[in-house]
């Protein structure tokens, strides 16, 4: 049948589609570590995430959690960072790391047929990383340079400050880093954090894709004997938000752009009204046709984009409005946001 591009397709309402995912399967490794996976897809690819309770909520010194997570791929007792990356590349795989407030994640993307060759590499990273001194020094140098560049960007500065004002500078959610913090990192601190939160870990594994038939046995073979189900006590940090409610910061006198962040504390996803709030947020500032976009972008032309979102934290949370606009219209932008709140 030839597609007639002169005729517009029929419009269907979203409720007419039956969009359902295959059920999520829960499997426990021999060490009782949970594995949640959906075996579905048309391509022979897999994604696996190893989620450790090793975010900056658990560190005793600023940046230790993030540096440990980043450098976990930069050398073991048997391989250099170059050798590790070459081995991963050989199988067409990709390994990423990310550190958040409560969790630290190692993510693997690869062809499903190569899982049996690549999973031993992941095991080596989470059991035998040694954090070479030269790799730490490169990380410090690059991070300091990146930070110096970012501190000239209004959006970067605004995001750092809104979290500080909401949660307090001593709270993991609001803690800020500087060059002195980066320079103060030591290899011994990373090794200790690695031992406490990766070797003796609370790890959950998530996977999706067209997984091989022996997927469960492969995970058990490579990770079932590790200590991955430690009952780590939750660390609670006290809030110490700023008492002043309004701030105006200038980090670049020559800049023509300003960044606006408005935020307030808000219940997290365990609150009974959270699903209703998600719908409300979509209408208010959660998509391209939202009220904020219609008014402040389409009508006023103050910005290319403005959106609102709920911060997804385990303990405290917040509702935030974020945008960048010309310096001369930033105050007008704030006024229009409050108008839309009233409406």
Order of alpha helices (4+ residues) and beta strands (2+ residues): beta-beta-beta-alpha-alpha-beta-beta-alpha-alpha-alpha-alpha-alpha-beta-alpha-beta-alpha-beta-beta-alpha
